[in-house]
Amino acid sequence: MYSWDKLFTQRLNKRRELEVKHLATRKYLDAWCVYFWATTPTLFSLFTFSIFAIMGHSLDAATVFTCVALFNTLISPLNSLPWVINGMIDSVISSRRLHNYLSTPEHCSSELTISSDIVKDDFNRNTETIYDPTTVIIRNLCCSWSSTSTVEPQIILRDISLQLQKGLFIAIVGEVGSGKSSLLNSIIGEMSVISGSINSCGSIAYVPQVPWILSGSLRDNILLGKGFDTRRYEEVIQACTLDVDISTMIGGDMSHIGEKGLNLSGGQRARLALARALYHDSDVYLFDDILSAVDSEVASWILEKAIMGPQMKRKTQLLSTHNLQAIYAADMIVVMANGFVKWFGTLDSFLATPYSKISNPDSSSAVSATSSQKNKGPSTSEFNTKDVLDNGSVVDQEEQRDQTEAEGRKEGKVEIIVYKKYATLAGWSMVFLIFVSAFLMQASRNGNDLWLTYWVDSSSGTNNTRFYLTILAGFGIINSFFTLGRAFSFAYGGLCAAIQIHADLLGSLIGAPVSFFDQNPSGRILNRLSSDLYTVDDSLPFILNIFVANFFGLLGTLVVLCYSQVTFLLILVPLWLIYSKVQVDIT
């Protein structure tokens, strides 16, 4: 990472520390919720039976066990209420976000319903008006990349007025940073319009400087959801010289293209994006300097067969370029400088202006060659596809392999080493404290129930009420103490494990070789650091806490049943065997 790894690690750790603070607050609040949920039956029985006995009433089995059953039913609603409230709050927030998103205004391009005669007066200066059907009209346009009202917009395009007729090939020229790409982005609505208007007619295809490549086959990237037309498909790939590349690929046009086209060269990405635009047969084509990614011979072939080919008849084409052949082959030329349109007109008029000096002074041969091509007709038909291979515009077959590894998944039961690893990260002392607290919590709860049974069966009446209440209170205090210890030790152990897992994950990611990021899509990596890490931070400790509580609760119940009814053991063993068999079959 060019020695930036330490800096990025420090920034991520600072963010993680802030996240851990909020996580700790939440986990400790959850611990209090768990504490009140688990101690509810014991505390309720303690206070209820204490007040009942102090008032002089004698306890009987019907009263005690009916009340205990009712107290146990309180566990589920008391446990669910905080999560229901939390879920309702999340649903309200999500609904507001969806409402704000769905309420955003749709971008609709304005269809042209006026003739060119209405706007011809706007182009008397430095403009040659052609009375053909108009495709794009830009009037007094000022644009900015900022779309928020809180930030003062920085105007990128200033006072742009253009009238683009249908069927013309228009070259947009100018220095780097003059606003050529911004002009194309304003036509497709990617810039914020401060003043003026843009009206377009028909569908628009846009080919950016940095092509967007889908993770899929080469054919899927060209079709992009449109139906497969064999004839047009073959014409397009030949016009973009992709047939040469396809012939070298092991899987042909069904070869898998990695995320962002990682196993394609820069020229292949540009030609793939161009083929996608040509295949969709739009009315207006916007090409953002696509010829700079290929060599001169391929650029000449693309210019003649694709941009000026038979598929583009009666199509309006705007090409941002520095390529001399494209400039001298254009029907109209737009000169951009500092966000302004400095000049707009035909090639002959352009050659008579000072702006023609943007071309290389030593390029007279290229200019004459291009002019002769326009007079004599195509000459690039002699283009040999073998030269493409020799010039190295095609990636080697070894690089064409599917470099994206399939995401590995394990099925079946979780290996014991995973639990050991998590216990090590949480701390074995915390694990020991959790299990001891859970065991003593359940033991004190069972002791509380057994003492109530002994009190009911006792024939001493209310003579020794204080003695019975003291023992019952002791069980309640012990149960409350160990329940609190289990809840907070789980919260602290989960936080320790979350901090250590994130540190190990970040260290492995920062130290990974570059090939790792080529073979794994960025979405997969982000998923590990977002949803998967959230599961480890929040869901896993919560689920393990419930598992431990239910495990010791089941164990305590079995102990009580076996103590009161020894014959229950005869049923328990076959039931356990049947349950284990069914669980294995389902898995």
C-alpha positions in Angstrom: 0.0 0.0 0.0 3.0 2.3 -0.7 3.7 2.7 3.1 0.2 4.1 3.7 -0.9 1.1 5.7 0.0 2.5 9.1 -1.8 5.7 8.5 -5.0 4.0 7.3 -4.8 1.5 10.2 -4.6 4.4 12.7 -7.6 6.1 11.1 -9.6 2.9 11.1 -8.7 2.1 14.7 -9.9 5.6 15.8 -13.2 4.9 14.1 -13.4 1.5 15.7 -12.7 2.9 19.1 -15.7 5.3 18.7 -17.8 2.4 17.5 -16.7 0.2 20.5 -17.8 2.9 22.9 -21.3 2.9 21.5 -21.2 -0.9 21.4 -20.2 -1.1 25.1 -23.0 1.2 26.1 -25.5 -1.0 24.3 -24.1 -4.3 25.6 -24.2 -3.1 29.2 -27.8 -1.9 28.8 -28.5 -5.3 27.3 -26.9 -6.9 30.4 -29.3 -5.0 32.6 -32.2 -6.2 30.5 -31.0 -9.8 30.8 -30.6 -9.3 34.5 -34.1 -8.1 35.1 -35.5 -10.7 32.7 -33.8 -13.6 34.5 -34.4 -12.5 38.0 -38.1 -11.7 37.5 -39.5 -15.0 38.6 -37.3 -15.3 41.7 -37.8 -11.8 42.9 -41.5 -11.8 42.3 -41.9 -15.0 44.2 -39.8 -13.7 47.0 -41.7 -10.4 47.5 -45.1 -11.9 46.9 -44.8 -14.9 49.3 -43.1 -12.7 51.9 -45.9 -10.2 51.9 -48.5 -13.0 51.8 -46.9 -14.8 54.8 -46.3 -11.6 56.8 -50.0 -10.8 56.5 -50.7 -14.0 58.4 -51.7 -16.3 55.6 -50.5 -19.8 55.3 -49.0 -21.1 52.1 -50.5 -24.1 50.4 -49.4 -26.0 47.3 -52.2 -24.7 45.1 -51.4 -21.1 45.9 -47.6 -21.4 45.6 -47.4 -23.4 42.3 -50.1 -21.4 40.6 -48.2 -18.2 41.4 -44.9 -19.7 40.3 -46.4 -20.7 37.0 -47.8 -17.2 36.5 -44.5 -15.6 37.3 -42.7 -17.8 34.7 -45.1 -16.6 32.1 -43.9 -13.0 32.7 -40.5 -13.9 31.4 -41.4 -13.9 27.7 -43.3 -10.5 27.5 -40.8 -8.8 29.7 -38.0 -10.1 27.5 -39.7 -9.2 24.3 -40.9 -5.7 25.2 -37.5 -3.9 24.9 -36.7 -5.6 21.6 -40.2 -4.8 20.3 -39.7 -1.1 21.2 -36.2 -1.2 19.5 -37.7 -2.8 16.4 -40.4 -0.2 16.2 -37.9 2.6 16.4 -35.8 1.0 13.7 -38.8 0.5 11.5 -39.8 4.2 11.8 -36.2 5.3 10.9 -36.1 2.9 7.9 -39.6 4.1 6.8 -38.4 7.8 6.9 -35.3 6.9 4.9 -37.3 5.0 2.3 -39.8 7.9 2.1 -37.0 10.4 1.5 -35.5 8.3 -1.2 -38.8 7.5 -3.0 -39.8 11.2 -2.7 -36.8 12.5 -4.6 -37.8 13.9 -8.0 -37.2 11.7 -11.0 -34.8 12.9 -13.7 -36.7 13.2 -16.9 -35.0 14.5 -20.1 -37.0 17.2 -21.8 -38.2 16.2 -25.2 -37.7 18.6 -28.0 -40.9 20.0 -29.5 -39.6 23.1 -31.1 -37.9 23.7 -34.4 -34.4 25.1 -34.8 -35.7 28.4 -36.1 -36.8 29.3 -32.6 -33.3 29.0 -31.2 -31.2 30.0 -34.2 -30.8 33.6 -32.9 -28.8 32.2 -30.0 -26.1 31.0 -32.3 -25.3 33.9 -34.6 -22.0 34.5 -32.9 -19.3 31.9 -33.5 -21.8 29.4 -34.7 -22.9 28.1 -38.0 -26.6 27.1 -37.9 -27.7 24.1 -39.9 -31.4 23.6 -40.4 -31.6 19.9 -39.7 -33.7 18.2 -37.0 -32.2 19.2 -33.6 -31.2 16.5 -31.1 -29.7 18.6 -28.2 -30.3 22.2 -27.4 -28.3 23.9 -24.6 -29.3 27.4 -23.7 -27.4 29.7 -21.4 -26.3 26.8 -19.2 -24.4 27.1 -16.0 -23.6 23.8 -14.1 -21.9 22.7 -10.9 -21.0 19.3 -9.5 -22.5 20.3 -6.1 -26.2 19.4 -5.6 -26.6 20.6 -2.0 -28.0 23.9 -1.0 -25.8 24.2 2.1 -22.6 24.5 0.0 -22.0 27.4 -2.4 -21.7 25.7 -5.8 -18.5 26.1 -7.8 -19.6 26.8 -11.3 -17.9 24.4 -13.8 -19.7 25.2 -17.0 -20.5 28.9 -17.7 -23.1 30.3 -20.2 -23.0 27.4 -22.6 -25.3 27.7 -25.6 -25.2 24.9 -28.3 -27.5 23.5 -30.9 -26.6 20.0 -32.0 -28.3 18.7 -35.1 -29.2 15.1 -35.7 -26.8 12.8 -37.5 -23.7 14.9 -37.0 -20.3 13.8 -35.6 -19.2 16.5 -33.2 -15.7 16.6 -31.7 -15.2 18.4 -28.4 -11.7 19.6 -28.0 -9.7 21.6 -25.5 -7.0 21.4 -22.9 -7.1 19.1 -19.9 -9.6 20.5 -17.4 -11.4 22.7 -19.9 -14.8 21.1 -19.2 -15.1 18.6 -22.0 -16.2 15.7 -19.7 -18.4 18.1 -17.7 -20.3 19.1 -20.8 -21.1 15.4 -21.6 -22.1 14.8 -18.0 -24.4 17.8 -18.1 -26.3 16.4 -21.1 -27.0 13.1 -19.3 -28.1 15.0 -16.2 -25.2 14.2 -13.9 -24.5 17.8 -13.1 -26.6 20.3 -11.1 -28.1 22.9 -13.3 -27.7 26.4 -11.8 -29.3 28.3 -14.6 -30.3 27.7 -18.2 -31.8 24.6 -19.7 -30.8 21.4 -21.5 -33.3 19.7 -23.9 -32.6 16.4 -25.6 -34.4 14.2 -28.0 -34.3 10.4 -28.0 -32.3 7.9 -26.0 -28.7 8.6 -25.0 -25.7 6.2 -24.6 -22.7 7.4 -22.6 -19.2 5.8 -22.7 -17.1 7.3 -19.8 -13.3 7.5 -19.6 -13.3 4.9 -16.8 -15.7 2.1 -18.1 -18.1 0.4 -15.7 -17.6 -3.3 -16.1 -20.1 -5.8 -14.6 -18.8 -8.9 -12.9 -20.0 -11.5 -15.4 -19.4 -12.8 -18.9 -18.2 -10.6 -21.7 -21.5 -11.1 -23.5 -23.5 -10.1 -20.5 -21.5 -6.9 -20.3 -22.3 -6.1 -23.9 -26.0 -7.0 -23.7 -26.6 -5.6 -20.3 -30.1 -7.1 -20.1 -31.1 -6.5 -23.7 -32.2 -9.4 -26.0 -29.5 -11.2 -28.0 -29.4 -10.3 -31.7 -26.8 -12.4 -33.4 -26.3 -10.2 -36.4 -26.0 -7.0 -34.6 -23.9 -8.6 -31.9 -21.3 -9.8 -34.4 -21.3 -6.4 -36.2 -20.6 -4.6 -33.0 -17.8 -6.8 -31.8 -16.1 -6.6 -35.2 -16.5 -2.9 -35.3 -14.9 -2.6 -31.8 -12.2 -5.3 -32.7 -13.4 -7.4 -29.8 -13.5 -10.5 -32.1 -9.8 -10.6 -31.9 -9.9 -10.6 -28.1 -12.7 -13.2 -28.0 -10.8 -15.6 -30.2 -7.9 -15.6 -27.6 -10.2 -16.2 -24.6 -10.6 -19.8 -23.4 -14.4 -19.4 -23.0 -15.0 -17.1 -25.9 -17.5 -14.3 -25.2 -18.8 -16.3 -22.3 -15.5 -15.9 -20.5 -15.9 -14.5 -17.0 -14.9 -10.8 -16.5 -13.9 -10.0 -13.0 -15.1 -7.0 -10.9 -14.2 -3.7 -12.7 -12.7 -5.8 -15.5 -9.7 -6.8 -13.5 -8.6 -9.4 -16.1 -8.9 -7.0 -19.0 -6.5 -4.4 -20.3 -7.4 -0.7 -20.4 -8.0 -0.8 -24.1 -10.2 -3.9 -23.8 -12.3 -2.2 -21.1 -12.8 0.9 -23.3 -13.8 -1.2 -26.4 -16.1 -3.3 -24.3 -17.9 -0.2 -23.0 -18.1 1.1 -26.6 -19.6 -2.2 -27.9 -22.2 -2.0 -25.1 -23.2 1.5 -26.3 -23.3 0.5 -29.9 -25.4 -2.6 -29.3 -28.1 -0.7 -27.6 -28.8 1.4 -30.7 -29.4 4.8 -29.0 -30.2 8.1 -30.7 -27.4 10.1 -29.2 -23.9 8.8 -28.3 -21.5 10.5 -25.9 -17.9 9.3 -26.0 -15.6 10.6 -23.4 -12.0 10.3 -24.8 -12.4 6.6 -25.6 -9.6 6.7 -28.2 -6.9 7.5 -25.7 -7.0 4.0 -24.3 -6.0 2.2 -27.5 -3.1 2.5 -29.9 -3.3 4.5 -33.2 -4.2 1.5 -35.5 -7.0 0.3 -33.2 -8.2 4.0 -32.9 -8.3 4.3 -36.6 -10.3 1.1 -37.0 -12.8 2.1 -34.2 -13.1 5.6 -35.7 -14.1 4.3 -39.1 -15.9 1.1 -38.3 -17.6 2.0 -35.0 -17.9 5.8 -34.5 -18.4 6.5 -38.2 -19.6 3.1 -39.2 -22.9 2.0 -40.8 -24.5 1.4 -37.4 -24.1 5.1 -36.7 -26.0 6.5 -39.6 -28.4 9.3 -38.6 -27.0 9.1 -35.1 -25.7 12.1 -33.2 -22.3 11.6 -31.8 -20.3 13.8 -29.4 -16.7 12.8 -28.9 -14.4 14.4 -26.3 -11.0 13.8 -27.7 -7.4 14.9 -28.5 -7.1 12.5 -31.4 -6.3 14.4 -34.6 -7.9 11.8 -36.9 -11.2 12.2 -35.0 -11.0 16.0 -35.0 -10.4 16.2 -38.7 -13.1 13.6 -39.4 -15.8 15.5 -37.4 -18.7 17.4 -39.0 -18.7 20.0 -36.3 -16.1 21.0 -33.7 -16.7 22.5 -30.2 -13.7 24.3 -28.6 -13.8 24.3 -24.7 -11.7 26.5 -22.4 -12.2 27.1 -18.7 -15.8 26.0 -18.7 -16.7 28.2 -21.7 -17.5 27.3 -25.3 -15.0 29.4 -27.1 -15.9 28.3 -30.6 -18.4 26.1 -32.4 -18.4 25.5 -36.2 -17.3 23.3 -39.1 -13.9 21.9 -39.8 -13.1 24.4 -42.6 -13.9 27.3 -40.4 -12.0 25.7 -37.5 -8.8 25.5 -39.6 -9.0 29.3 -40.3 -9.2 30.1 -36.6 -6.4 30.4 -34.0 -8.0 27.5 -32.1 -6.6 25.1 -34.8 -3.3 25.4 -33.1 -4.4 22.9 -30.5 -3.2 20.3 -33.0 0.5 19.4 -33.1 2.4 21.6 -35.5 4.2 18.5 -36.8 0.9 16.7 -37.6 0.5 17.9 -41.1 0.9 14.4 -42.4 -1.9 13.2 -40.1 -4.1 16.0 -41.2 -3.5 15.4 -44.8 -4.0 11.7 -44.4 -7.3 12.2 -42.6 -8.4 14.7 -45.2 -7.6 12.2 -48.0 -9.5 9.5 -46.1 -12.6 11.7 -46.1 -12.2 12.3 -49.8 -11.2 8.8 -50.9 -13.2 6.7 -48.5 -12.2 4.2 -45.9 -8.6 2.9 -45.8 -8.6 1.2 -42.5 -10.3 -1.8 -44.0 -6.8 -3.1 -44.6 -6.4 -3.3 -40.9 -4.9 -6.6 -40.0 -6.2 -8.2 -36.8 -3.0 -9.9 -36.3 -1.4 -6.5 -35.7 -3.5 -6.2 -32.7 -2.0 -9.2 -31.2 1.5 -8.1 -32.1 0.9 -4.6 -30.6 -0.1 -6.2 -27.3 -3.6 -4.7 -27.1 -4.9 -8.1 -26.1 -4.2 -9.5 -22.7 -2.3 -12.8 -22.6 -4.3 -16.0 -22.2 -2.9 -16.5 -18.7 -4.4 -13.1 -17.7 -7.8 -14.0 -19.2 -8.4 -16.7 -16.6 -11.1 -16.2 -14.1 -9.2 -14.5 -11.3 -12.2 -14.1 -9.0 -12.3 -16.9 -6.5 -15.7 -18.3 -5.5 -16.7 -17.5 -2.0 -16.1 -20.5 0.2 -18.9 -21.8 2.4 -18.8 -24.6 5.1 -21.9 -26.7 5.8 -22.7 -28.9 8.8 -21.9 -28.4 12.4 -19.5 -25.7 13.6 -16.1 -27.2 14.5 -15.0 -27.1 18.1 -11.9 -25.2 17.2 -14.1 -22.2 16.3 -15.6 -22.1 19.8 -12.1 -22.4 21.3 -10.9 -19.6 19.2 -13.7 -17.3 20.3 -13.3 -18.3 24.0 -9.6 -17.5 23.7 -10.4 -14.0 22.3 -13.0 -13.4 25.0 -10.6 -14.6 27.7 -10.7 -18.0 29.4 -11.1 -16.3 32.8 -14.3 -14.7 31.5 -15.5 -18.0 30.1 -14.9 -19.7 33.5 -16.7 -16.8 35.3 -19.7 -17.0 32.9 -20.2 -20.8 33.3 -19.7 -20.6 37.1 -22.2 -17.8 37.4 -24.7 -19.5 35.1 -24.4 -22.8 37.1 -24.8 -21.1 40.5 -27.6 -18.9 39.2 -29.6 -22.0 38.1 -28.7 -23.8 41.3 -30.0 -20.9 43.4 -33.2 -20.8 41.4 -33.8 -24.5 41.8 -33.0 -24.1 45.5 -35.5 -21.3 45.7 -38.2 -23.6 44.2 -37.3 -26.5 46.4 -37.4 -24.4 49.5 -40.8 -23.2 48.6 -41.9 -26.8 48.2 -40.4 -27.7 51.6 -42.2 -24.6 53.2 -45.5 -25.7 51.7 -45.1 -29.3 52.9 -44.0 -28.2 56.3 -46.7 -28.5 59.0 -45.3 -25.7 61.2 -47.8 -23.2 59.8 -46.8 -19.6 60.4 -44.7 -20.2 63.6 -41.3 -20.1 61.8 -42.3 -17.7 59.0 -39.2 -15.5 59.7 -36.9 -18.5 59.3 -38.5 -19.6 56.0 -38.4 -16.0 54.7 -34.8 -15.6 55.6 -33.7 -18.7 53.7 -36.0 -17.7 50.7 -34.4 -14.2 50.7 -31.0 -15.7 50.8 -31.7 -17.8 47.7 -33.2 -14.7 46.0 -30.1 -12.5 46.7 -27.7 -15.3 45.6 -29.7 -15.8 42.4 -29.7 -12.0 41.7 -26.0 -11.7 42.3 -24.9 -14.5 40.0 -27.4 -13.4 37.3 -25.9 -10.0 37.4 -22.4 -11.5 37.2 -23.4 -13.7 34.2 -24.9 -10.9 32.3 -22.1 -8.4 32.7 -19.3 -11.0 32.2 -20.9 -12.0 29.0 -21.1 -8.3 27.9 -17.4 -7.7 28.8 -16.2 -11.0 27.2 -18.1 -10.2 24.0 -16.6 -6.8 23.8 -13.1 -8.2 24.3 -13.7 -10.8 21.5 -15.1 -8.1 19.2 -12.1 -5.8 19.7 -9.6 -8.6 19.1 -11.4 -10.0 16.1 -11.5 -6.6 14.4 -7.8 -6.1 15.1 -6.9 -9.5 13.6 -9.2 -9.0 10.6 -7.8 -5.5 9.9 -4.2 -6.7 10.3 -4.8 -9.6 7.9 -6.5 -7.3 5.4 -3.8 -4.6 5.5 -1.1 -7.2 5.2 -2.8 -9.1 2.3 -1.0 -9.1 -1.1 -2.4 -7.1 -4.0 -3.6 -10.4 -5.6 -6.0 -10.9 -2.7 -7.9 -7.8 -3.7 -7.9 -8.8 -7.4 -9.4 -12.2 -6.5 -12.0 -11.0 -4.0 -14.6 -8.4 -5.0 -14.7 -5.3 -2.9 -18.3 -6.1 -1.9 -17.2 -9.3 -0.3 -14.5 -7.5 1.7 -17.0 -4.8 2.8 -19.4 -7.5 3.8 -16.9 -9.1 6.1 -16.2 -5.7 7.8 -19.8 -4.7 8.0 -22.6 -7.3 8.4 -20.3 -10.2 9.4 -18.5 -8.1 12.0 -21.8 -6.8 13.3 -22.9 -10.4 13.8 -19.7 -11.1 15.9 -20.1 -7.8 17.8 -23.8 -8.0 18.6 -25.7 -11.1 17.6 -23.2 -13.8 18.6 -22.8 -12.8 22.3 -26.5 -12.4 22.6 -27.2 -15.9 21.1 -24.5 -17.5 23.2 -25.9 -15.9 26.3 -29.4 -17.3 25.6 -27.8 -20.7 24.8 -25.9 -20.9 28.1 -29.0 -19.7 30.1 -31.3 -22.3 28.4 -28.6 -25.1 28.7 -28.3 -24.6 32.5 -32.1 -24.1 32.8 -32.7 -27.4 31.0 -30.0 -29.1 33.1 -31.6 -27.7 36.3 -35.1 -28.9 35.2 -33.8 -32.4 34.5 -32.1 -32.5 37.9 -35.3 -31.6 39.7 -37.3 -34.1 37.6 -34.9 -36.9 38.3 -34.9 -36.0 42.0 -38.6 -36.0 42.3 -39.3 -38.8 39.8 -36.4 -41.3 39.3 -38.4 -43.2 36.7 -38.0 -40.2 34.5 -34.5 -41.4 33.7 -36.0 -44.4 31.9 -37.8 -42.1 29.4 -35.0 -39.5 29.2 -32.3 -41.8 27.6 -34.5 -43.0 24.6 -35.8 -39.5 24.1 -32.3 -38.2 23.9 -31.3 -40.9 21.4 -34.3 -40.1 19.2 -33.7 -36.4 19.3 -30.0 -36.8 18.4 -31.0 -39.0 15.4 -33.6 -36.6 14.1 -31.2 -33.6 14.5 -28.5 -35.4 12.5 -31.0 -36.4 9.7 -32.3 -32.8 9.4 -28.7 -31.4 9.3 
